[in-house]
Amino acid sequence: MSKVSTGLAATGLLSTQRWMWRALVRSALIPLLLVETLLVGVYLISSGYIREANIDLLRDQADAQLLNTARLEVNVINGMVESATGLVDLYRQATLRALMAPAPEQGLGRYVRNESGVLFSPENDGRAASFYSTVTPPQQQDMDKVYRLESLDPLMLDLMRIQPMINAVYFNSWDGYNRIYPWFDTSTRYDADSWAADYPFYYAADSTHNPDRSVMWTDVYIDPAGLGWMTSAVAPVYRGDFLEGVVGVDVTVATVVRQIQQLDIPWGGYAVLINREGIIMALPPRGERDFGLEELTVVPHYGAMPKKRFKPEPFNFRLRPDTADLAERMQDAPEGQGIVVLNGQSKRVAWSEVNIAGWQLLTIVDEASIYRSVDELAQHFRMVGYLLIVGLVFFYLLFFGYTWRRSVWLSRAVSAPLATLNRVLSEIAQERYEQPRLHFELRELQQSADAVVRMGATLGRASAARNSFLSSVSHELRTPLSSVIGFAQLLRASDQPGEDEQACVDEILRASEHLLRLINDVLDLAQVQSEQIRVHPEPVYLADVVDACLRMLEPMAAESRVQLLAFKKGRELYVQADTNRLSQVLLNLLSNAIKYNHPGGQVWVEGVSLEGRIRLNVIDTGTGIEPDRQAELFRPFSRLGYENSAIPGTGIGLSISKQLVELMQGGLGYQSTPGAGSTFWIELPKAESVQE
């Protein structure tokens, strides 16, 4: 069957079903698809035209809405900044009054001095934290000032309650005294000689940087108190022209980011807060991917904070290649809109200025999000067209579905009987002649089926007659041939014949024995084919059977000058088999390995245990079998081209052996390499031991 299939594939023949389906596709389905494709193209083009016609209008509207959003949100931020600015100014005035008030005799808080000479508040008693740096020697530190400033603690608490965006309230004096709320352990956060004048929140308010003595907002820096990245609103406290110190409130970047995240930016956008130097002050998580940055909100504290530490260059709009042009435009105009490419995606932006602090709020929206509504409208139009097309297609699908089912049924009405006939012919080719009568609906197919069944029955009768004839002839020949062999053996045993007569007697014996083996093989073949042979499986010790067969073939191997090796590997194994039939098969394989070998060649047997099976390999170093001849190996009377050679044989031994092994529930196979030799293997059920 495999050869037939290969032949069909090589000639490009089609099955009945495939031929009908191909005809259906060519005649009906392809024209329908062309029409539907044309309709889909028309609708897609019209939808694209509608989208392009509306996208310009939407772009202008989006820019205006984005700018208005920036303005509205800036008003909100302005309100928070104004509130914080006003609170700082209020706190400054209260601080000045406290510094000018009479000093109390005793302070309310508890203060200690460490071994470095630093004065600090050791525990959280609900008041502000204190820190008096060793910049001023302990004996010169102004404790009256410390006691005066205690009166401001309730105000510091109220400032944080009034404006939630404030994270800390503090006063830093000119001589190194710091008072900050809420409380933390200042002795571990500040260096002993820490001086506020070295930090941005102090010098941003001095006379050099703030001659107007107004409230100022700093750049983003690292808080020396360990609150992380922040900005501060600071104001100087003057007594006359003397700068007593600086008051301020801290707003951490994390707080600003939370405020920015709460802004309602349309189309799923986000806002970025930028200071007057072009530094990104607050970047929400949605912007981190676009800018390739991670917002700096927390700085681990491992000792004193650096005095001057600002955000790195990647946070500077003016230094980034992707935002430099936009930063230049933002410097030139307090508000506007434009386009910027971030992380490979086009963004529409608008900005507006926070007047009091000099910051700018930049709103950023993905262009794809803006145009999504237009795309959805175009998609809606396309869907309308698709529904019309789908309705038409659905009608034709139903029609062609019905036609297809009918074509499949018709093709199967022909192809299924033909496949059945092929199967029956294959069974007959394997000598299973008796086949049941087939029943088909088509008259011609039924006639062919009846003819095939009759042919099988005829071949079966002919095969039975042949087997009966071969059996009868074999029996008839064996009787006189046995007499010939017997008398020849008597002559050979007597002393009367001379040397020449003795040679003639030996030749008679060899020819008679060869003829007897031929008759036995023909008789076995006939019995196997007629299923008259019965086997009696039992546990068989392989070593006994193999050793006996090797001893029987030693003269033949010696005559052919072939080395017959001893059986070593697998001697301990047992198989479930008929001892006589296993010996017959093994003798056939070993004799073939000797006959088709060359002088000096070798033959040996190996046993291998598999999973529940035993494989017995007969290996030789002979001539091997050509690949184009291997398909004929188990065909009766086929000698694979050795018919006219001097090697004796009938070509039926392997066929008999294969059928005998199969009767013992086993298998017979081979592997051969021309010029290198062959391996024939017998695979039989495994047995544990010999039954007692």
N, C-alpha and C positions, 0 to 999 in steps of 0.2 A: 504493500500500500504506500510506503514511503517513496518508493521509486516512481509510482504512478503520480503521486502528489508533486514530486519534484519535476516530473515531465510536464504536468499541467502548468506549473508556475513558470517553467522555462519558456513555454510557447505562448504565455500571456492569456490563457483561457480564463473565462469568467464563470462564476456560478450563476445559476438561473436567477436567484434573488438579486445578486449584485447587478446583473445585466438589466433587470426590470427597473431597479432603483436608478441606475445611471440614465436610462431612457426617460424616466420621469423627471429627473433633475434637468436634463437638457431641454426637454420639450415644454416644461411648465414652470418649474421653480426658478430657474435663472431669469427668464423674462419678468416674472413677478418681482424678484429682488431688484432688478434694474429700475423698474417703475417706482418701487418704494424708496430706493436710494435717491432718485431724482426728487421725489417729494420731500424727503428728509433734508436734502441739500437746500431746497427752496426755503424751507422753514428756518433752517440754521442761518442762512444768509440774511433773511428778514429780521431774525432776532438779533443778530450782530449789528445790523444797521440801526435798529431801535436803541440798542445799548450805546453805540457811539454817539447817536444824536442827543442822548440825555446825559452823557458823562461830563461834558463841558459845563453844562448848567449845574450839575451836582458838585463839580469841583469848586466853582465860585461860591456856591452856597456853603460848602463845607469849610472853606477858608474863612468866610465871614462868621460862621457859627463857632469855629475853633477860636478865633480871635475874641469873640464876645465871651466865650467860656473863660479864656485866660483873664480877661478884664474882671469878670465876676469873681473868679477865684482869687485874683489879686486883691480885690476889695476885702474878701474874707481874711486873707493873710495880713493885709494892711491893718485891719481891725485888731487882729491878735498882736501884731507888732506895736501898734499904737498903745494898746493896753499895757503890754509889757514895758514899753518906753515910759509911759506915764507912771507906772508902779515904781520903776527905777528912780525917777525924779522924786516921787513921794518919799521913797526910802532914803534918798540922799538928804533931803531936807530934815527928815527925822534923825538921821545920823548926825548932822551938823548940830541940831539942837541938843542931842544927847552928849556930844563932846563938849558943848559949852555949858552944860548943866553942872550944878555942884556935885562933887563925887560922894557917893555913899560911904559910910564908915566901914561897911563890911559887904563883901560880895555875896550873891545868892548861890552861886555855883561852887563846885569843888574843883580845885586845881592842884596839880602836882608838878614837880620838876624832876626830869630824869637826869641820869649821870652826865649827859651832854650839856645840861643847863637849859634845856627846852622846857618852857611852861606849857602845859596842855591839860585838857579836860579828860580824865581817864575813863569816864563811864557815861552812858546815855541816860541822862536824868530828865529828858524832855526838852532840854535847852540846846542852844547852838554849840558847835564844837569850837574850841579855842586852840590857838597855836601861837606861841611867842618865840620867834626865831632867835638864835644866838647871834644874829647880826647885831642885835642890841645886847650888851652884856647883862646878865641877870640882875646885877645890882643897879643897873640903869633903866630897867624895864618899868614902864608906866602902868602900875596896877590900878591907879585911879581910872585910867582909860578903859581898862578891862571891866571894871565894875560899872562904869557909866554905860558901856555898850550892852550890858546884860538887859537893860530896859527895852532893847529893840527885839528881843527874841519873840514876843507875841506878834509883833508886826511882821517879822520874817515868816512866821507860820501863816499869817493871814495872806501874805502876798502869794504863797504857793497855793492856797485854797482858792483865791480869787482867779488866778490864771494857771490852769492845769498844765500848760506847756512849759512852765518853769520847773526845772529840776533841782536848782539850788539857789540860795540867796547868801551873799557874803559881803564883808567889808575887809579890805586889806589896807593897813596903815603904812605910813612912810617908814616906820622904824621896825617893820617885820612882824607886827601883830596881825593875825588873821582870825576873823570870826565868821563861821560858815554854818548854815543850816540846810539840811538836817545834819545831825551829829554823825561823825565817823572818827575812827582812831587816827588822829592827825600825826601822832608820834611815829607811826609806821608808814605813813604816806609821804611825809615831807622830810627833806634833809634837815639836819639841825640848823644849818646856816641858810636855809631857803629864804629868799627875798622876793616878794611879789612883784617888785619893780622890774624883774627880769622877764616876766611873762607877758604875753600879748594883751591879756585882759587888763593889765595895769598901764603899760606904756601907751596903749591906744587912747587912754584918757588924759595923758599928761599935757602940759602946755604946748609941747612941740607938736603933738599929733592932734590935739583938740584945743586950739586956742579959744574957741567959743564956749568952752566949758559945758557943752551939750551932752545929751545921751548918745553914745556911739555903739554901733554893732561891730563886733570883731569878725575876722576871718575864722574859718573852721580850724581848730587846733586840738591838741590832746590836753585834756584837763589834768592839772597836777594833782587833783584830789582823787583821780582814778575813775572818774565817771565815763571815760572814753572820749570819743570825738564829739566836739560841741562848738557852739558859737555863744557869745556873751553880749548882753546889753550892759554897758558900763558907763559910769558918770563920775567925774572928779568931785571930791569934797574939799572945798577951800575954806580956810579961816583967814579972811582977808585975801592976801596974795600967796599965802602959804598952803601948799597941797598936803592936807592931812592924810589923804588916802583915796581909795577908789571903792565905790559900791557897785554891785552888779548882780545880775541874775544869769544863770546858766541854762541854756536850752540844748540838750543833747541832740546829735544827729538822728538817733533812734526816735526821739520824740518828733522831730521835724518830719522824718519819713512817715511816721504814723499819721501825722496831720495831712501830709501830701497824699497818702493812700486814700484818705477819706474824701478827697475831692472828686466830684462827679464829672469825669471827662467823657464826652460822647464817643461812640464807636469803640468802646473798650480801650480808650487811650489812657495815658498816664501823664503826670507832671513832674518836672525836674526843677529844683530851685538852684539858681546860680547867683554867686555874689558879684560884687562890682569888679573883682579881679578875674572873672571868668572861671572860677573854681566851682565845681559841682558841690553844693552844700548838702543836698538831700537827693538820693537816687533810690526810688522804690524798687522792689524785687522785679517788677515787670520790665524795668529799664536795664537791669543788670546784664541780661542776655544781649540786648541791642548794643550796649556800650562795651561789652566784654569786661565788665568790672564787677567787683563785689563791694557793696557799700561798707564803709568803715564805721561800725556802730559801737564795737566793744574793743578795748585794748587791755589784754591781760596785765595785771599789775605785779611786777616783780621788783619792787623798790621804788625809788624816787622817779617821778616822771621827767622827761626831757623838758628843758625850758622853752625851746623853740622847735615845734614840730607841727608842720602843716601838711595838708593832703598832697600825695605825690603827683607827678606830672600827668599821668593818665587821666586824672580828674580835672585837668585844666582844659576847658573848651578851646582856648586859643592856641594850645600846643598840639591838639589832636588833629591828625591829617583829615579825618572824616568830618570834623566840625569847625575847622579853622575859618572857612568862608562864612559859615553861619555866625560864628562868634564876632567876626568883623562887622557883619550887618547888625548884630545886636548891640555892638558898641555905638554904632552910628545912629540908631533909632531906638527910642524907649519902648516901642511896640511895633509889631509887624508879623508877617507870616512868610513861609517859604517851604522848600523841599530839602531834605537831607537823606543821604543813604547810610543806614546803619546796619551792620552785620549782613550786608548784601540785599537789604530790603528797603524799598522807597518809603519814606515817612513824610507826612505833611505836618508842619509845625507852626505854632503861633506863640508869641511872647508878649508879656506886658510887665511893667516895672512896679516893684514895691517901693513906693516913693520914699518912705521914711528911712529904710535900711539901705536903699540903693541896690537891692537884689532884683533879679528878674525871674519870673515864673515862665517856664517853657513847657507848653503842652505839646505832646507828641502822639500822633495817631497813625497807624498803619494804613497806607493808601488802599490796600486790599479790603480793609474793614469798611472804609468809606464807600467804596464802590460795590460792596456786597448787596446793598438794596437794589442797585441797578442790575447787578447780575441775577438777583432773585427775580426781578421783573422780567428780564429777558428769558430766564429759565421758565417762568410761568407761561410766557408766550410759546416757548418751544414745547412745553408740556401739552398745551392745547393742540398744537399741530401733531404731536406724538400720539395723543389720544385718538385723533382722526385716523392717523395712519395705522395705529394698533387695531382700531375697529375693522379697517379694511383687511389688514393682515390676518386678524383673527378669523374673519369669514373665509379667506382663502386657505388658512391653515386647517380649518374644519373640513373644507372640501378636499384638500390634498391629503389630509389625514385619512379620510374615508377611502380615497383612491389608493393611498399607500397600503392601508390594511388589506384592501382587496388584492393588490398586486402581491403582497407578501403571502396571502393565502393561496393565490394561484401558483406562485413560484414554489411554495412548499408542497403544493399538490403534485408537482412534478419532481422537485429535488429530493423530497423525503423518500418517495418510493425508489428513486435511483440510488440514494445512499443505502437503502435497505438491500437492494439488489447487489450493490458493491460488497456489502458486508457478507451476504450469503455466498457470493462468488469467492470471497476471501476464505470463508469457512470451508468451502469445497476444495479450494486450492491447498488447504492444510489437512486434507484427507478426512474431513468430517463431512461425509457425503450425505448422510440422512438429514434433511432439512424440512421443517414444517411448511405446510402450504401457506403462501402469503395471500393477503386480501387487499386489493386496491380498488378505487372507484373508477379509474380510467380503464377502458377495455384493453387498449394496446399494452398498458403497463401490466395488467393482470395476465395477458397472454404471455408477455415476456417472463413474468415471474413463474408462471406454471412451467414454461419451457426450462427455466433454470433449475427448478426443483426436480423436474423429470431428468434433466441432465445429471444432477447430483446423484439421484437414485441409480441411474444407469452406470455412472462411474463407480458407485459403491458396489454394485453387483459385479462389475468387471474387476474391481480391486479384490473383492472377496474370492472371485473365481481364480484370479491370479495367485492370491495367497494360498488358496486350496491346492492349486496346481503345484506351486512351489513346495508346499508342505508334502504333498504326495510324492512328487519327484524326488525330493530330498530323502524321504524315507525309503523310497525304492532304490535310490543310489547308495544309501548308507549300508544296506544289507550286503550287496555283493562287494562293495568297497571294503567293508570290514573283513570279509573273507580274503580278499586280495592282500590286505595288510597282514592278516594272521598267517597266511601261507608264506608270505615274504619274510616274516619274522622267523618262521620255522626253518626256512632255507638258510637264513643268515646265521641261525644258531647251530646248524649242522656243520660237519667238517667236510662234506663231500664237494661243494662247489670250489672251483679254483679261484685264483685271485681275480681274474677278469669276470667270472660269473658272480663273485661276491660284490664287485663294483656295480654290476647290473642290478643285483638285488637291493643294494643301498639306494640306487637311483629310483627303483620301484617304490621303496618305502617313502623316500622324500616326496615323490610326486603324489603318492597315495595320501600321505598325511596332509599335503597342501590342499589336495582336492577335498579331503574330509573337512578341513577347516573352512573351506569355501562353502561346502554344503551346510555345515553347522551355522555359518553366518547367514546364509540365505534363509535357513529354517528359522533362525532367531528373528530376522527381519520380518518374515511373514507372520510369526507369532506376535511380535510387538505390534505390528500394524493391525492385526486382527484382534488385539487386546486379549490374547490367550495366555500371556505370561503373567504369573503371579509372583510377587516378592513377599518375603517374610522378614521384616526389619527386626533387629535385635541389637543390643549393645555389642559393638565390635571393637576389639583392641587393635588400633591401627598398626602397631609394630609387627604383630603376627602376620597380618595380611600383606603389608608392604614387603617384609623380609622374604616371605614365601614367593611373591611375584618376582623379586629381584633374583632369587636363587634360580627360578625357572628360566630367566632370560639371560643368565650369565653366559651360557654357550653361544647364544646369538650375538651378544655384545662382544665376546672374544673374537668370534668369526669376523665381525664388522670392524674390529679394532677400535671400539668405542668404550671409554671408561665408565663403568657403572658404579657410582659412588654409594656408600652405605647410607642408610636412613638414620639421621640423627635428630634433626629438629622436629619436635612434635611427637616423639615416640610414646609419650605418656598419655596421649589423647584417646578418647573413645568416641565413636560415632554410632548413630542409630541407622543400621543398614542391613541389607541381605548380604551375608558374607560371600556367597558364591558369585552373585551379580557384581558386587564391589570388586572382587578379584578379576572377573571378566573385563570390567571397564578399565581397571588399572593396568592389566596386561595389554589391553589394546593401546592405551596411551603410551606405555613404556616401549612397546614394540615399534610404534610409529616414531617415537623419539630416537630409537636406535637406527631404524631403517633410513630416516631422512636426516641423518647426521653425516659427518665426514670422519675419516680416520684420524684418531687423536682427539675426537670430540668427547664431551662429557654429558652424562644424564644423571640427575639426582631428584630425590623426592623430599618435600618439606611439608610439615603440618603447622597450621596457624589457627589459633583459637580466636573466633570472632564473638559477637554478642549473640549467644544462643546457637551458634553455628560453628562448624569446623570446616576449614578449607584445606584441601590436600593439593599441593602444587607439584606438577610433573614438569621439570625444567630441563631444557636441552640447549646445546650450543650449536645446533644444526643450521640448515640453510634458511629456515624461516619461511613465511608464506607471503607472497606478493599481495599488496592491498586489494588489487582488482580481482583476486581469486578468493579472498576471505569470505565473501558472501556465499560461495558454493560449498563451504567447508562441511556442513552437516547434511548436504544433499546426497541421497543414496546413489551409489555407483559413480560418484564424481571423484576423480583422482587428481584434480587440480593441475592437469598438464603432464602427469607422470604415467599416462596410459601406455606409452610405447617405451618406457624406460625399463631397465633391468631390475628395478625394485619391485618385489612381489606385492600384491594386494588387490582387493576388490573394490574399495571405495565405499564400503557399507559399515565399516567398524565404528566410525565416529557417529553415524546416524543411530546405530543400535545403542551405543554407549549413552548418547544424550537421552534417548527415550527411557533407558533403564534407570539412569540417575533421577529423572523426573518421576518415575514410578516410585522411587524411594524418597519422595518429597524433597529432592535436592535440585541442584543446578549444575550445568557444565558450561564452562566458558574458556576463553583463551585470550592471550596477548602475544603478538608476534611481530618481530622486526626482521625484514629480509636481510640475510647475510649474518645475523647475530644470533638467531635462535628463537625458540617459542616457549611459552609457559601455558600449559593446559591445567585448569584447576577444576576440582570436584568439590562442591559445597554441599554438606549434609548436616542434618540436625545433630546437635551435640548430645552425647550420652555420658552419664556420670561414671558408671562402672558396669562390669559384666554381671548380669542377673544370675543369681545362684539357682 
